[in-house]
Amino acid sequence: MPLPTVIVPGYLESAIAYLPLEKSLQQLGFPTATVPLRRRDWFPTVGGKSVAPILRLLDQTVKKILQESQGTQINLIGHSAGGWISRIYLGEKPYSARGELNPSVWNAHPQVATLITLGTPHISQERWTRWNLDFVTNNYPGAFYQNVHYVCIAGKTIFGQRRPGSWFAYSSYQLTCGQGNTWGDGITPITAAHLEGAENLVIEGVRHSPRSPGIWYGSPEPLKVWVKYLI
């Protein structure tokens, strides 16, 4: 029996955008739920503030699906910021970001068999996200928990250049890894989407977001590449 799976949306995304992926996984036999986020649920986190509101909803979703399945472990799929938020959720260190007085501890790694990150910027030079990402990097570097199988997936779709059609990608890559002239999915450069010690994959032709034109990580063809890593 496949493990239940929880999808963690990317920054400022709602759960609705992930319904096609959720349905695809269910059809493949994986009981799947998406953290029931609305766009406005992200607003309290804007400006580098604590992502604890997202973590609380993630925890509620995990507990619910474990209760429904009467199981002890899940697969976790984090898209974009949902990937590094998932790494905070795995951890046992007290977490509090700017603007939060009471730290939280989630310590969920025993409940997670596999963490798959899709286009997640695991590093950033951008000042609003850097505090949170530095917290993750400093406390849980690389594929930190040996009991969790980390699979990090990057897209090789747009080469960042200072010219029409790739200027936005250039700017985003530079903000993320400090280099604009590199490959990525249009938002996250490959170098930022991988983790030391993880199973790191590159899929050509995928764009960053489920709202992007064309195919993204959760589209049927790319899904075939990484679904085999779910337990």
C-alpha positions as CSV (number, residue, x, y, z in Angstrom):
1,M,0.0,0.0,0.0
2,P,1.6,3.3,-1.0
3,L,2.1,5.9,1.7
4,P,-0.2,8.9,1.9
5,T,1.3,12.0,0.3
6,V,1.0,15.7,1.3
7,I,1.7,18.5,-1.2
8,V,3.0,21.8,0.2
9,P,2.3,24.7,-2.2
10,G,4.8,27.3,-3.2
11,Y,5.0,30.9,-2.1
12,L,1.7,32.9,-2.5
13,E,0.1,29.9,-4.1
14,S,-3.2,28.4,-3.2
15,A,-4.1,24.7,-3.0
16,I,-6.3,25.0,-6.0
17,A,-3.4,25.2,-8.4
18,Y,-2.2,21.7,-7.3
19,L,-5.5,19.9,-7.8
20,P,-4.4,18.3,-11.1
21,L,-1.2,17.0,-9.5
22,E,-3.2,15.7,-6.5
23,K,-5.6,13.9,-8.8
24,S,-2.8,12.4,-10.8
25,L,-1.2,11.0,-7.7
26,Q,-4.5,9.6,-6.4
27,Q,-5.0,7.8,-9.8
28,L,-1.6,6.3,-9.3
29,G,-2.7,4.9,-5.9
30,F,-1.2,7.5,-3.6
31,P,-3.8,8.9,-1.1
32,T,-2.9,12.6,-1.5
33,A,-3.9,15.9,0.2
34,T,-2.7,19.4,-0.5
35,V,-2.2,21.8,2.4
36,P,-5.4,23.8,2.2
37,L,-3.7,27.2,1.6
38,R,-5.4,30.3,0.2
39,R,-3.3,33.1,-1.2
40,R,-4.2,35.3,1.8
41,D,-2.7,32.7,4.2
42,W,0.7,33.8,3.0
43,F,0.3,37.5,3.6
44,P,1.4,37.3,7.3
45,T,4.7,35.8,6.1
46,V,5.6,38.6,3.6
47,G,8.8,40.5,4.2
48,G,10.8,37.7,5.8
49,K,8.5,37.1,8.7
50,S,7.8,33.7,10.3
51,V,6.3,31.0,8.1
52,A,4.8,29.4,11.2
53,P,1.2,30.0,10.0
54,I,2.0,27.8,7.0
55,L,3.8,25.2,9.2
56,R,0.7,24.9,11.4
57,L,-1.6,24.2,8.4
58,L,1.0,21.7,7.1
59,D,1.0,19.9,10.5
60,Q,-2.8,19.8,10.6
61,T,-2.9,18.3,7.1
62,V,-0.2,15.7,8.0
63,K,-2.0,14.6,11.2
64,K,-5.4,14.4,9.4
65,I,-4.1,12.2,6.6
66,L,-2.2,9.9,9.0
67,Q,-5.4,9.5,11.1
68,E,-7.4,8.7,8.0
69,S,-4.8,6.2,6.7
70,Q,-4.1,4.8,10.2
71,G,-0.4,5.0,9.2
72,T,2.8,6.3,10.7
73,Q,4.6,7.9,7.8
74,I,3.9,10.0,4.7
75,N,5.6,11.3,1.6
76,L,6.0,15.1,1.5
77,I,6.2,17.0,-1.8
78,G,7.2,20.7,-1.4
79,H,7.0,23.0,-4.4
80,S,9.2,26.1,-4.5
81,A,9.2,27.6,-1.0
82,G,7.1,24.7,0.1
83,G,10.3,22.6,-0.1
84,W,12.4,24.6,2.4
85,I,9.3,25.1,4.6
86,S,9.1,21.3,4.7
87,R,12.7,21.1,5.8
88,I,11.9,23.4,8.8
89,Y,8.9,21.1,9.5
90,L,11.2,18.0,9.7
91,G,13.5,19.7,12.2
92,E,13.8,19.6,16.0
93,K,15.4,23.1,16.5
94,P,13.1,25.9,17.9
95,Y,12.0,28.0,15.0
96,S,11.0,31.7,15.1
97,A,11.6,34.3,12.5
98,R,11.4,38.1,12.8
99,G,8.2,39.2,14.3
100,E,7.5,36.0,16.2
101,L,8.1,35.8,20.0
102,N,7.2,32.2,20.7
103,P,9.4,29.6,18.8
104,S,7.8,26.4,17.6
105,V,9.3,22.9,17.3
106,W,7.8,20.4,14.7
107,N,10.3,17.5,14.8
108,A,8.4,15.7,12.0
109,H,11.2,13.8,10.4
110,P,10.2,10.4,11.9
111,Q,6.9,10.8,10.1
112,V,8.4,11.6,6.7
113,A,9.7,8.7,4.5
114,T,10.5,10.8,1.4
115,L,10.8,14.5,0.8
116,I,10.6,15.6,-2.8
117,T,11.3,19.2,-3.6
118,L,10.2,20.7,-6.9
119,G,12.1,23.8,-8.1
120,T,12.8,24.8,-4.5
121,P,15.3,27.6,-3.9
122,H,17.3,26.0,-1.1
123,I,19.6,29.1,-1.0
124,S,18.9,32.8,-1.5
125,Q,20.7,36.2,-1.7
126,E,17.3,38.0,-1.5
127,R,17.1,39.9,1.8
128,W,13.4,39.0,2.5
129,T,13.8,35.3,2.3
130,R,17.4,34.9,3.4
131,W,16.7,34.8,7.2
132,N,14.5,31.8,6.8
133,L,16.7,30.0,4.4
134,D,19.8,30.7,6.5
135,F,18.0,29.1,9.4
136,V,17.4,25.9,7.4
137,T,20.9,25.8,5.9
138,N,22.6,26.4,9.3
139,N,20.5,23.9,11.2
140,Y,19.7,21.2,8.7
141,P,22.4,21.4,5.9
142,G,22.0,19.2,2.9
143,A,20.0,15.9,3.1
144,F,20.2,16.3,6.9
145,Y,18.1,13.4,8.3
146,Q,19.4,10.0,7.3
147,N,16.0,8.4,7.9
148,V,14.4,10.7,5.2
149,H,15.0,10.1,1.5
150,Y,15.6,13.6,-0.1
151,V,14.9,14.0,-3.8
152,C,15.5,17.5,-5.2
153,I,14.3,18.2,-8.7
154,A,15.4,21.2,-10.8
155,G,14.3,22.4,-14.2
156,K,16.6,23.2,-17.2
157,T,14.4,25.4,-19.3
158,I,15.6,29.0,-19.5
159,F,19.1,30.3,-19.6
160,G,19.3,33.6,-17.8
161,Q,20.5,36.5,-20.0
162,R,20.1,40.2,-20.1
163,R,17.9,40.3,-23.2
164,P,14.1,40.1,-23.9
165,G,12.6,36.7,-23.1
166,S,15.1,35.8,-20.4
167,W,15.7,39.0,-18.5
168,F,13.2,38.0,-15.7
169,A,14.9,34.6,-15.4
170,Y,18.3,36.3,-15.2
171,S,17.1,38.6,-12.4
172,S,15.5,35.8,-10.4
173,Y,18.6,33.5,-10.7
174,Q,20.9,36.4,-9.6
175,L,18.7,37.1,-6.6
176,T,18.8,33.5,-5.7
177,C,22.3,32.2,-6.3
178,G,24.2,35.4,-7.2
179,Q,24.6,34.4,-10.9
180,G,22.2,35.3,-13.6
181,N,23.9,33.6,-16.5
182,T,22.9,30.1,-15.6
183,W,20.2,27.5,-16.3
184,G,17.0,27.0,-14.4
185,D,13.2,26.8,-14.6
186,G,12.7,30.5,-15.1
187,I,12.6,31.3,-11.4
188,T,14.9,28.9,-9.6
189,P,18.4,28.1,-10.9
190,I,19.6,24.5,-10.9
191,T,22.4,25.2,-8.5
192,A,19.9,26.4,-5.9
193,A,17.4,23.6,-6.4
194,H,19.8,20.8,-5.4
195,L,21.0,19.7,-2.0
196,E,24.3,18.0,-1.0
197,G,23.6,14.3,-0.2
198,A,20.2,14.3,-1.9
199,E,19.1,12.5,-5.0
200,N,19.4,15.4,-7.4
201,L,17.6,15.4,-10.7
202,V,17.3,17.8,-13.7
203,I,14.3,17.7,-16.0
204,E,14.5,19.6,-19.2
205,G,11.7,21.8,-20.4
206,V,9.7,22.2,-17.2
207,R,8.7,25.7,-16.0
208,H,8.6,26.7,-12.4
209,S,4.9,27.1,-11.5
210,P,1.7,25.2,-12.0
211,R,0.3,28.5,-13.4
212,S,3.2,28.8,-16.0
213,P,2.5,28.3,-19.7
214,G,3.4,24.9,-21.0
215,I,4.5,22.1,-18.6
216,W,5.6,22.3,-15.0
217,Y,7.0,19.8,-12.5
218,G,3.6,18.2,-11.8
219,S,2.5,17.8,-15.4
220,P,2.0,14.2,-16.6
221,E,5.4,13.7,-18.4
222,P,7.7,15.2,-15.7
223,L,5.7,13.3,-13.1
224,K,6.7,10.0,-14.6
225,V,10.4,10.9,-13.9
226,W,10.0,11.5,-10.1
227,V,6.9,9.6,-9.0
228,K,9.0,6.4,-8.7
229,Y,10.7,7.9,-5.6
230,L,7.5,8.0,-3.6
231,I,7.1,5.1,-1.3
